[in-house]
Amino acid sequence: MSDDLYYQQHVFFCMNQREDGRPCCTDRGAQAAQEHAKRRIKQLDLNGHGKIRINKAGCLDRCEEGPVMVVYPQGIWYTYVDTHDIDEIIDVHLVGGKIVERLKI
């Protein structure tokens, strides 16, 4: 990773809430997943400048495949079901540098 990036990796969790009955990430546990990821990154001391940032995002326009998150600067999109999936993304991708193919969309 480049030393001039403020964050080595930036993770955005879609938090879209739709009122029209169409699928949305908020209805599929996005809030709890984002909070879990943020806690876990802090526990691993991987948060802050030069490290990893976990953020909430508005609609990422992929809710039908969701819930979704995207990791930058790589631009890798993931879906997830539970905290085990989030932990796998953290351990394998964010820490280990390898894409979690089974969760990639």
N, C-alpha and C positions, 0 to 999 in steps of 0.2 A: 504494500500500500504506500501511496505517496505521503511524504512527511508534511506536505502543505495542506492536507485535508484537515478540517477542523475536527471532524469525527472520522475515524477509520471506517466505521460502518454506521449507517443510519437506517433504522427499521421503522416503517410506518404500518400501523394497524388501521384498517378501514373501520370507522365507527359510524358508518352511514345508518340512518334510521329512516325507513320509508313508511309513509302513512297509507299507501295505496294497496297494501297487501302483497306487493312483490317482495321477493327475497331481499333481505338486507343483513349485513354483518352484525349489527347490534343485536338482532333477534337470535343470532347463532353464537352468542357468547364472546363477542369481540372484547367487550370491556374487561371481563375477568381474565381473558388471555393476555391482553396488553398489560394489565396490572401485574400478573404473574411474571411476565417477561421482564418488566421493569425491576421488580423485586429480585429476581434471579440474577440479573446483570449486576445489580448493586451488591448482592451477596458474593459474587465472583470478583468484585472490585474491578469491573470492566466498564463502568460508567464514567462519563466526563470527557473533557478535552483530549483528543488524540485516541479515544477509545470508541465505545459504542453508545449510541443514543437510541432510546426506545420512545417513539412518539405516537400520538393519536393523529389520525387523518380524517378528513371529511371523505366524501364518496370517492373511491378509487375506480368506480365504474366497472367492477368485476364481481358484484355481489352475487350474481347467479352461480359463481364458482366458489363462493365463500363459505365461511368467513375467509378473508384474505389479508395477507400482509406482504410487503415488498421490502427487500433488502437492497440498499444502495451503498456504494456506487455500482455494484454488480448488476442491479436491476433484476434480481431473481424474485419471482412471485411464488408464494406458498399459500396453500390452504392448510387447515388444521382442524382437529376434532376436540382435543383436550390438552391439558397441561403436559402430558407425556409427549405430544407432538411438538409443543413449544420448546420443551427441554431438549428434544432431539435436534431441532433447528438451532438452538443456542449452542449445544455441545458440538454438533457435527459441522454446521456452517459457520456460525459466528466465531467460535473458538477454533475449530479444526480446519476451516477453510475449504470444506467439501460440500457440494450441493446435496441436499436430501432429496434424491430423485423421486421417492414415493410420495412426497408432499408437494412437489413442484407443479405449478400450473402454467 
